[in-house]
Amino acid sequence: MDCLGRWAHGPCYAAATQGSSLFFGDGARLEIVDFADPDAPEPMGACVLAAAPRGICFDETYAYAACGHAGLQIIDLDTPAEPRVIGSFTTDNFAWDVAVLGDHAFVGTLYSGLRVIDVSDATHPVEVAGLVLDPYFGVTGLEARGHHVYLAYEKSGIYVVDVSDPDHPEVVDHDWPWSDLAQDVALGKTHAYLVSYTSVTAYDLSDPADLVLRGHCYVDNGANHIAVAGKRAYVGGADHGLRVIGLDDPDNPVVLGAGNAAGFGCGVAAMGTLAFLAEQHAGISAWDASDPAAPAVFWTRDTAGCTWGVERRGDLAYLANGSDGLRVLDLSDPAAPVCIGRCDTPWPALDLAVIGDLAYVVTGFGGLLAIDVGDPEAPAIRGVEETVNAAMDLVVADGLAYVADASGGLQIIDVNDPDAPRTVGSLVDGMRLYGLDVAGGLAYAADYQEGLRVIDVADPAAPAAVGFCASPGLAVSVAVAGDRAYLADSHGGMGIYDVGAPSAPVEIGRYQMPGDWVEDVLASGRYVFLADAYRGLRMVDVGDPAAPQEAAWFAVGDRCEDLCLRGDELCLGAGAGGMLLLRPTISVTATPDEAPAAAGGLACFPNPFNPATRIAFTLARSGRARLAVFAVDGRRLASLLDAELPAGSHAVDWRGRDEAGRELPSGLYLARLEAGGAVRVTKMLLAR
């Protein structure tokens, strides 16, 4: 897959400060704003990370970001106006937070505990140790000082880990005072402060190996992050915005004041008497706490919601952008998509279909909306129709909207009058529908805990169930092409069904992907695209449905949610990471005779890249494979692989160097794979 461009905006989950600079996430973008003059904050720079940052920290030279499933990202801040990612390490689980001591980064993960990563070479970080204390819960926050790392461990409280020998981290103390959910930890001059869901607890750190609980204060429900600046602590929370905590007596923290936030507080940073609250889809806010009894917002920056659904028409892309409603993007410059229009929706926008000048948007409990997009810069709601429960997916055809409802089954809505859409038929029958496709007078539905259902919709007023086939996973999406239905079955992979006899669909194949959750499926000729929620985009050859084979893979750091193919370009809704515009390197209109059988999809990620990229490919059968890098003028620059390989997926890292190990300059390069008598080439852009 080639990445043509990305709109990387999304929720703000994290904030951190260094000197007078504020760093925060806007989806997969890391933004930097200078607050030297709080009355006139100045944007300084930004860069795109592999995924939305959840935790940020610094040393003298670099910023480090914990980026969920994309792991650790290392950002060079030598030129603040042009920060750039120079190194990365993919942790084996979701990276929540990060701290740095000397040559080592300490990453807290969801189920894999603490990971210790040697960053002495920032361009090539290497994991040297790990410490799993509870495989069922995660490290939700951490701080480091001296030779110790302090962990907030979700359902286990606070841990102190001695890392004087980073290769052998060792727990030296632990406390779980209130059996409450530990959320985050911050260090003052002499104390550690653990924030749980309802309280802040103070520990004396005179001897890190002997935690002494000194006092605590109640902070209401929903507290989840804490930052300390001098004699103040600032606590952000889901339910209560910002709390200012007095630490004049560090043994006895006291709530001094509070302020309500517009969004869902999920990260906090401090700079003297200024506090910064990450508020997910509501963006980030700066608070003046010089009067701690009445902290007040004085600056905000809007960010976006999660991209749950995507449609494309010409040079315009339409996003179901979660809590931010409908967004319209201009793709006329694919490398730099721009948001040109937005329409707020009363409930989060989950999916959409665009027909002419109308976008039909399903909004969960808000039902179906008809939105006029004739003027893409000013979309406006025209009509609303409620559904039984939670509208999740839809297909619009011939003046009818077929809506999959999470508890209300199939709803059929007449949208010929967009100002007054009305339900004309429904079939509930205990079905929990999450995905839907319609073809030839039949609706094919993904029934969440059951499998594939076939419904006769020839009479919209009286839809009738006609066929069913159970699936082993949780059915969330379906696509139909001819006599086949492809079911996204979450952890059950993708099921392939013969629906030539609608009353008796039969499973004829299954692709059990190496990832862990298929979220969406899209069929195009011989190939099926799968949104592998936590691993990226997979392109699967289904020419032989009994033995589907992966043809290409494109890694995506954020959760893959929705797919839309127009021509040879694919729009991928990437949740918190915005939207990616991709082009498969294999023709998606190839006939079975034309499709390559020996050398499968060849792709690299990231692309553009700096300093390294991973070149991935699939072999349909075992044999010799040769992979090399060439200049665009045909000069061979580096041989990466020349070996006998088994059939299956393979990957090789290239660090932008020639055969002699010399760094190559920025520019376009070609990766060339020879295997099984076939040759494939893909472009790679090195951007130093």
C-alpha positions in Angstrom: 0.0 0.0 0.0 1.1 3.5 -0.8 0.1 6.3 1.6 -1.0 9.3 -0.5 -1.9 11.5 2.5 -3.5 11.7 5.9 -5.8 14.0 7.8 -4.4 13.2 11.2 -6.7 15.2 13.5 -8.6 13.6 16.3 -9.2 13.7 20.1 -6.8 15.2 22.6 -5.8 12.6 25.1 -2.5 13.9 26.5 -0.7 17.1 27.5 2.8 17.9 28.9 4.9 21.0 29.4 8.6 21.8 29.0 9.7 25.3 30.0 7.2 27.7 28.5 6.0 25.2 25.8 2.8 23.1 25.9 2.8 19.8 24.0 -0.5 18.1 23.3 -2.1 15.6 21.0 -4.6 16.5 18.3 -5.4 13.0 17.1 -2.1 11.6 15.7 -0.6 15.2 15.6 1.8 16.4 18.3 1.2 20.2 18.6 3.6 22.7 20.3 2.4 26.1 21.6 4.5 28.6 23.4 2.9 30.1 26.6 5.8 32.5 27.4 3.1 35.2 27.2 -0.1 33.5 28.4 -2.1 36.4 27.0 -0.9 35.6 23.5 0.0 31.9 23.1 2.1 31.3 19.9 1.9 28.1 17.9 5.4 26.8 17.4 5.3 23.6 15.4 3.7 20.2 14.9 4.4 16.7 13.5 2.4 13.6 12.7 3.0 10.6 14.9 2.1 7.0 14.1 -0.9 7.2 16.5 -2.6 9.5 19.0 -0.3 10.1 22.0 -1.5 9.0 25.4 1.5 10.2 27.4 4.4 12.6 26.8 7.7 13.3 28.5 11.1 14.9 27.7 14.8 14.8 28.2 17.3 17.5 27.2 17.0 16.7 23.5 13.9 14.7 22.6 10.2 14.3 23.4 8.9 10.8 24.0 5.3 9.8 23.3 3.4 6.7 24.3 1.2 6.1 21.3 -1.2 3.3 22.1 -0.8 0.3 19.8 2.0 2.2 17.9 4.2 2.0 21.1 6.9 4.5 21.7 7.7 7.5 19.4 10.8 9.6 19.8 10.7 13.2 18.5 13.7 15.4 17.8 13.0 19.0 19.1 16.2 20.5 17.9 14.1 22.8 15.7 10.8 23.4 17.6 9.2 24.8 14.5 9.8 21.5 12.7 9.7 18.6 15.2 10.3 15.2 13.6 10.0 11.6 14.5 13.4 10.0 14.4 12.8 6.7 16.2 10.1 4.3 17.3 9.5 1.1 19.1 6.3 -1.0 18.9 5.5 -2.4 22.3 3.6 -5.7 22.4 0.6 -4.0 24.0 -1.1 -0.6 24.3 1.4 2.1 25.5 -0.3 4.3 28.0 2.5 6.5 29.5 6.2 7.0 29.4 9.0 8.4 31.5 12.8 8.7 30.8 15.9 8.3 33.0 19.2 8.7 31.3 19.5 6.3 28.3 16.3 4.5 29.1 12.6 5.1 28.4 10.1 3.3 30.7 6.8 2.6 29.0 3.6 1.6 30.9 1.4 -0.7 28.9 -2.1 -2.0 29.2 -1.4 -5.7 29.9 2.3 -6.1 29.5 3.3 -4.0 32.5 6.5 -1.9 32.4 8.7 -2.1 29.4 12.3 -0.8 29.6 13.7 0.5 26.3 17.3 1.6 25.7 17.2 4.9 23.8 20.9 5.7 23.8 20.5 5.5 20.0 17.3 7.5 19.6 17.0 6.3 16.0 17.1 2.7 17.0 15.5 2.1 20.4 15.8 -1.5 21.8 13.8 -3.2 24.5 16.1 -4.6 27.3 13.6 -5.7 30.0 10.0 -6.0 31.1 8.1 -6.3 34.3 4.6 -7.6 34.4 3.0 -7.3 37.8 -0.7 -8.1 36.8 -1.5 -9.5 33.4 -5.1 -8.6 33.7 -4.7 -4.9 34.3 -2.5 -2.1 33.1 0.0 0.6 34.0 -2.1 3.8 33.7 0.5 6.3 34.7 4.1 6.5 35.8 6.9 8.9 36.8 10.6 8.4 37.2 13.3 10.0 39.4 16.8 9.0 40.5 16.9 5.2 40.3 13.2 4.6 40.7 10.1 4.4 38.6 6.7 4.9 40.3 3.8 3.1 38.7 0.0 3.6 39.0 -1.2 0.1 38.4 -4.9 0.2 37.7 -6.3 -2.4 40.2 -3.1 -2.8 42.3 -2.3 0.7 43.5 1.2 2.2 43.5 4.5 0.3 42.9 8.0 1.5 43.3 10.5 -0.1 40.9 14.3 0.1 41.4 15.8 0.6 37.9 19.4 1.2 39.0 20.1 -1.8 36.8 17.7 -1.2 33.9 18.1 -4.7 32.6 16.7 -6.1 35.8 14.0 -3.8 37.2 12.9 -4.8 40.7 9.8 -3.9 42.8 10.9 -2.5 46.2 7.6 -1.4 47.6 3.9 -1.4 46.9 0.7 -0.1 48.4 -3.0 -0.2 47.5 -4.7 2.0 50.1 -8.3 2.2 49.2 -9.0 -0.7 46.8 -9.9 2.0 44.3 -8.8 2.2 40.6 -5.3 3.7 40.5 -5.2 6.2 37.6 -2.0 8.2 37.7 1.0 9.2 39.8 3.0 12.5 40.0 6.1 13.4 42.0 6.5 16.5 44.2 9.7 17.5 45.9 9.5 15.1 48.7 6.2 13.2 48.0 4.5 11.0 45.5 0.8 11.6 44.8 -1.3 8.8 43.6 -4.7 9.7 42.0 -7.4 7.1 42.1 -10.9 7.3 40.8 -12.1 9.3 43.9 -9.0 10.5 45.8 -5.5 11.8 45.9 -3.1 10.0 48.3 0.2 11.4 49.5 3.3 9.2 50.2 6.6 10.3 51.8 9.5 9.4 49.6 12.3 9.8 52.1 13.0 6.2 51.5 11.6 5.0 48.1 11.9 1.4 49.2 9.6 2.2 52.2 6.5 4.1 51.1 4.8 5.9 54.0 1.2 7.0 53.5 0.8 10.5 55.0 -2.7 11.6 54.0 -5.3 11.9 51.3 -8.2 14.0 50.0 -11.5 13.2 48.2 -11.8 14.6 44.7 -15.2 13.3 43.5 -15.7 10.6 40.9 -13.8 10.3 37.7 -10.4 11.5 38.6 -7.8 10.1 36.2 -4.7 12.3 35.8 -2.5 14.5 38.1 0.3 17.0 37.6 2.3 18.8 40.2 3.8 22.3 40.0 5.4 23.6 43.2 2.9 23.6 46.0 0.0 22.8 43.8 -1.4 19.7 42.2 -3.9 19.7 39.3 -6.3 16.8 38.9 -8.2 16.2 35.7 -11.2 13.9 35.6 -13.9 12.5 33.4 -16.8 13.7 35.5 -15.6 16.9 37.1 -13.2 18.9 34.9 -10.2 20.3 36.9 -9.5 20.3 40.6 -6.8 22.4 42.2 -5.1 20.7 45.2 -3.1 22.6 47.8 0.2 21.0 48.9 1.4 23.6 51.4 1.4 20.7 53.8 2.5 17.9 51.5 1.3 15.3 54.0 -2.2 16.6 53.8 -3.4 17.5 50.3 -6.5 19.8 50.3 -8.9 20.7 47.5 -8.7 24.4 47.0 -11.0 24.9 44.0 -12.6 23.4 40.9 -13.8 24.2 37.4 -16.1 22.4 35.0 -14.8 21.4 31.6 -16.5 21.3 28.3 -15.3 17.8 27.4 -14.1 14.5 29.0 -11.0 15.3 31.0 -8.3 12.7 30.3 -4.9 14.3 30.7 -3.5 17.2 32.6 -0.3 19.3 32.6 1.0 22.3 34.7 3.2 25.3 34.3 3.3 27.3 37.6 -0.2 28.6 38.2 -1.3 27.5 34.7 -3.0 24.2 34.2 -3.8 22.5 30.9 -6.6 19.9 30.5 -6.8 17.4 27.6 -10.5 17.0 26.9 -10.7 14.4 24.1 -13.1 15.6 21.3 -13.4 19.0 23.0 -9.7 19.7 22.5 -7.5 21.2 25.1 -8.0 24.1 27.5 -5.7 26.4 29.5 -6.7 27.4 33.0 -5.5 30.3 35.1 -5.3 29.0 38.7 -3.7 32.1 40.2 -6.9 32.2 42.3 -7.0 28.5 43.2 -10.5 28.7 44.5 -11.8 29.7 41.1 -9.7 28.4 38.2 -10.8 29.8 34.9 -10.4 28.8 31.3 -8.6 31.5 29.3 -7.6 29.6 26.1 -8.9 26.7 24.2 -7.9 24.8 21.0 -10.5 22.7 19.2 -9.5 19.2 18.0 -11.6 16.6 16.3 -13.5 13.5 17.2 -12.8 9.9 16.2 -13.3 9.0 12.6 -15.8 6.1 12.8 -17.1 6.2 9.2 -15.9 7.6 5.8 -17.3 8.1 2.4 -15.8 9.8 -0.7 -17.3 11.6 -3.7 -14.8 13.0 -6.1 -12.3 15.2 -4.3 -14.5 15.4 -1.2 -14.4 13.0 1.8 -17.2 12.9 4.3 -16.4 11.7 7.9 -18.6 10.4 10.6 -16.4 12.1 13.2 -17.9 10.8 16.4 -18.7 13.6 18.9 -17.6 16.2 16.4 -20.5 15.2 14.0 -20.0 15.3 10.2 -16.8 16.7 8.7 -16.1 17.4 5.0 -12.5 17.2 3.7 -11.1 18.6 0.5 -8.8 15.9 -1.1 -7.8 17.9 -4.2 -4.2 17.8 -2.8 -4.2 14.2 -1.5 -0.9 14.8 0.5 -2.6 17.6 2.5 -6.3 17.0 3.1 -8.1 20.0 4.5 -11.4 20.2 6.5 -13.6 22.7 4.8 -17.0 22.0 6.5 -18.5 20.7 9.6 -22.0 19.9 11.0 -22.6 19.2 14.7 -24.9 16.2 15.4 -26.9 15.8 18.6 -25.4 12.4 19.2 -22.0 11.0 18.0 -21.8 10.3 14.3 -21.0 6.6 13.7 -21.4 6.0 10.0 -22.8 7.6 6.9 -23.8 7.2 3.2 -23.7 10.1 0.7 -26.2 10.3 -2.1 -26.1 13.4 -4.3 -26.3 16.5 -2.1 -27.3 14.6 1.0 -25.4 12.7 3.6 -27.3 10.2 5.7 -25.7 9.8 9.1 -26.4 7.3 11.8 -25.8 8.6 15.3 -26.4 5.7 17.7 -29.2 6.8 20.1 -29.9 9.8 17.9 -31.2 7.7 15.0 -30.8 8.8 11.4 -30.0 12.3 10.2 -30.4 13.7 6.7 -27.8 16.4 6.2 -27.6 18.7 3.2 -24.1 18.8 1.8 -24.9 20.8 -1.3 -22.6 23.5 0.1 -19.8 21.4 1.5 -18.5 24.4 3.5 -21.9 24.7 5.3 -23.6 21.3 5.8 -26.9 21.5 7.6 -29.3 19.0 9.1 -32.6 18.8 7.2 -34.4 15.8 8.8 -34.3 13.3 11.7 -35.8 9.9 12.2 -35.4 8.1 15.5 -34.6 4.4 15.5 -35.5 1.7 18.1 -32.2 1.9 20.0 -28.8 2.6 18.7 -28.3 3.1 14.9 -24.9 1.6 13.9 -24.7 1.2 10.2 -26.7 2.0 7.0 -27.1 1.5 3.3 -29.1 3.9 1.2 -30.6 2.9 -2.1 -33.7 3.8 -4.2 -35.0 6.3 -1.7 -34.8 3.9 1.3 -32.3 3.9 4.2 -31.7 0.4 5.6 -30.4 0.9 9.2 -28.7 -1.7 11.4 -29.7 -1.1 15.0 -27.7 -2.5 17.9 -30.9 -3.7 19.7 -33.6 -2.8 17.3 -32.7 -5.1 14.4 -33.4 -3.8 10.9 -35.1 -0.4 10.4 -36.2 0.7 6.9 -36.7 4.4 6.5 -38.2 6.3 3.5 -35.8 9.2 2.8 -37.5 10.5 -0.4 -38.4 13.6 1.6 -35.1 14.4 3.4 -37.0 17.0 5.5 -39.3 14.3 6.9 -37.7 10.8 6.8 -40.1 8.2 8.1 -39.9 4.5 9.1 -41.8 2.3 6.8 -40.8 -1.2 8.0 -38.7 -3.0 10.6 -37.7 -6.5 11.7 -36.5 -6.7 15.3 -36.8 -10.4 16.3 -34.1 -10.1 19.0 -31.4 -9.2 16.5 -28.4 -7.0 17.4 -27.3 -5.7 14.1 -23.9 -3.9 13.8 -23.3 -4.1 10.0 -25.4 -4.2 6.9 -25.2 -4.6 3.1 -28.1 -4.7 0.6 -28.2 -6.3 -2.9 -30.9 -7.8 -5.1 -33.8 -7.2 -2.7 -32.0 -8.8 0.2 -30.3 -7.3 3.2 -27.3 -9.1 4.6 -26.8 -8.3 8.3 -24.0 -8.8 10.8 -25.9 -10.0 13.9 -23.4 -9.3 16.7 -23.5 -12.4 18.9 -25.0 -14.7 16.3 -23.6 -14.5 12.8 -24.8 -13.8 9.2 -28.5 -13.1 8.6 -30.3 -12.8 5.3 -33.5 -10.7 5.2 -35.9 -10.3 2.3 -36.6 -6.6 1.8 -38.4 -6.8 -1.5 -41.5 -5.4 0.4 -39.9 -2.7 2.6 -43.1 -2.6 4.8 -42.7 -6.3 5.7 -39.0 -7.4 5.8 -38.7 -11.1 6.5 -35.9 -13.3 7.7 -35.0 -15.9 5.2 -31.6 -17.3 6.0 -29.0 -17.6 8.8 -25.5 -19.0 9.4 -23.7 -18.8 12.7 -20.2 -17.5 13.1 -17.6 -18.1 15.9 -16.8 -14.5 16.6 -18.8 -11.3 17.1 -20.2 -10.2 13.7 -19.7 -6.4 13.2 -19.7 -5.8 9.4 -20.6 -7.5 6.1 -20.0 -6.9 2.4 -21.6 -8.8 -0.5 -20.2 -9.4 -3.9 -22.1 -11.7 -6.3 -22.9 -15.0 -4.5 -20.5 -14.4 -1.7 -20.8 -12.5 1.6 -17.8 -11.6 3.6 -18.4 -11.2 7.4 -16.1 -9.2 9.6 -16.2 -11.4 12.7 -14.0 -9.5 15.2 -11.7 -12.0 16.9 -13.1 -14.7 14.6 -11.4 -13.2 11.6 -13.3 -13.0 8.3 -15.9 -15.6 7.3 -16.6 -16.2 3.6 -20.2 -17.4 2.8 -21.9 -18.8 -0.3 -25.2 -16.9 -0.4 -26.3 -18.3 -3.8 -29.2 -19.9 -2.0 -30.3 -17.0 0.4 -32.3 -19.3 2.6 -29.3 -21.5 3.3 -26.0 -19.5 3.5 -23.0 -21.7 3.9 -19.5 -20.9 5.2 -17.0 -21.9 2.5 -13.8 -20.3 3.9 -12.4 -18.3 6.8 -9.4 -16.0 7.1 -8.0 -16.0 10.6 -5.7 -13.0 10.5 -2.6 -12.6 12.5 -4.1 -9.6 14.2 -6.8 -9.7 16.7 -10.1 -7.9 15.6 -11.7 -7.4 12.2 -13.7 -4.2 12.4 -14.8 -3.7 8.8 -14.8 -5.5 5.5 -14.9 -4.2 1.9 -15.0 -6.5 -1.2 -13.5 -5.6 -4.7 -13.2 -8.3 -7.2 -10.6 -10.9 -6.2 -9.6 -9.0 -3.1 -11.1 -8.1 0.2 -9.9 -5.3 2.4 -10.1 -5.8 6.2 -9.8 -3.1 8.8 -7.8 -5.0 11.4 -8.7 -2.8 14.4 -5.4 -2.9 16.2 -2.9 -3.9 13.5 -3.8 -2.0 10.3 -5.3 -2.6 6.9 -5.1 -6.1 5.4 -5.7 -7.0 1.7 -6.7 -10.6 1.3 -6.8 -12.6 -2.0 -10.1 -14.6 -2.0 -9.7 -16.1 -5.4 -9.8 -19.5 -3.7 -12.4 -18.9 -0.9 -11.4 -22.1 0.8 -7.8 -20.8 1.2 -7.8 -17.0 1.4 -4.2 -15.5 1.4 -3.0 -12.2 2.6 -1.7 -10.2 -0.4 -0.7 -6.9 1.3 -0.7 -5.3 4.7 -0.4 -1.6 5.8 0.4 -0.9 9.5 -1.8 1.8 11.2 -1.1 2.8 14.7 -4.6 3.9 15.6 -7.7 1.7 15.5 -8.9 1.0 12.0 -12.7 1.5 11.8 -14.1 2.0 8.3 -13.2 1.6 4.6 -14.3 3.3 1.4 -12.9 2.4 -2.1 -13.2 4.8 -5.0 -11.3 3.9 -8.2 -7.9 2.8 -7.0 -7.8 4.9 -3.9 -8.9 3.7 -0.5 -10.1 6.0 2.4 -9.4 4.4 5.8 -11.2 5.8 8.9 -8.6 5.4 11.7 -10.5 6.3 14.8 -8.5 8.7 16.9 -5.9 8.9 14.1 -8.2 10.6 11.6 -8.3 9.4 8.0 -5.7 7.9 5.7 -5.8 8.0 1.9 -4.1 4.8 0.5 -3.5 3.3 -2.9 -3.0 -0.5 -3.2 0.1 -1.5 -5.1 -1.9 -4.5 -6.4 -4.6 -3.7 -8.9 -7.9 -4.2 -7.1 -9.6 -4.8 -10.5 -7.4 -7.6 -11.5 -9.1 -10.7 -12.8 -8.0 -14.1 -11.4 -5.8 -14.7 -14.4 -4.1 -11.3 -14.1 -3.5 -11.3 -10.4 0.1 -12.1 -9.3 0.3 -15.6 -7.7 3.9 -15.8 -6.6 5.0 -12.4 -5.1 2.3 -10.9 -3.0 1.7 -7.3 -2.0 4.8 -5.3 -1.4 4.4 -2.3 0.9 6.3 -0.2 3.4 5.3 1.6 6.6 5.7 4.4 7.6 5.8 6.0 4.2 7.0 8.8 4.0 9.5 7.8 6.7 12.5 8.9 8.8 14.8 7.3 9.7 13.4 3.8 9.1 10.6 1.9 7.4 9.4 -1.7 7.4 9.1 -3.4 4.0 6.4 -6.2 4.1 5.5 -8.8 1.6 3.7 -12.1 1.2 4.9 -15.2 -0.6 2.2 -17.5 -2.0 4.6 -20.4 -2.0 8.1 -21.1 -0.6 11.2 -20.2 -2.7 14.0 -17.7 -3.1 13.2 -14.1 -2.5 15.5 -11.1 -3.3 14.7 -7.7 -1.9 16.8 -4.6 -2.8 16.6 -0.8 -2.7 17.2 1.2 -5.9 17.6 4.8 -6.8 15.0 6.1 -9.2 17.7 6.2 -11.9 18.1 2.4 -11.6 21.3 2.2 -9.4 21.2 -0.6 -6.8 21.8 1.0 -3.4 21.4 -1.8 -0.9 20.6 -5.5 -0.9 18.3 -6.3 2.0 17.5 -10.0 1.5 18.5 -12.9 -0.7 17.3 -16.1 0.9 15.0 -19.1 0.7 11.8 -18.3 2.5 8.6 -20.2 3.4 5.2 -19.2 2.1 3.5 -16.5 4.1 4.1 -13.0 5.4 7.6 -11.5 5.8 9.1 -8.1 6.7 12.5 -6.4 6.5 13.5 -3.1 8.0 15.4 -0.5 6.0 17.1 2.4 7.9 17.7 4.7 4.9 21.3 3.6 4.4 23.2 2.2 1.4 25.2 -1.0 1.2 28.2 0.6 3.0 26.0 1.8 5.9 26.1 5.5 4.7 22.9 7.6 5.3 21.1 8.4 2.1 19.6 11.9 1.5 16.0 12.7 1.4 14.2 11.5 -1.7 12.3 8.9 -3.5 13.6 5.3 -3.5 12.3 2.0 -4.9 12.0 -1.3 -3.1 12.2 -4.2 -5.6 11.1 -7.8 -4.7 11.9 -10.8 -6.9 10.1 -14.0 -6.0 8.5 -17.0 -7.7 9.4 -15.6 -11.2 7.6 -12.3 -10.5 8.9 -8.8 -9.7 7.1 -6.2 -7.6 8.2 -2.6 -7.0 7.0 0.0 -4.5 8.0 3.6 -3.9 9.4 4.8 -0.6 9.9 8.5 0.4 12.7 9.3 2.8 12.1 12.7 4.4 15.0 13.6 6.7 
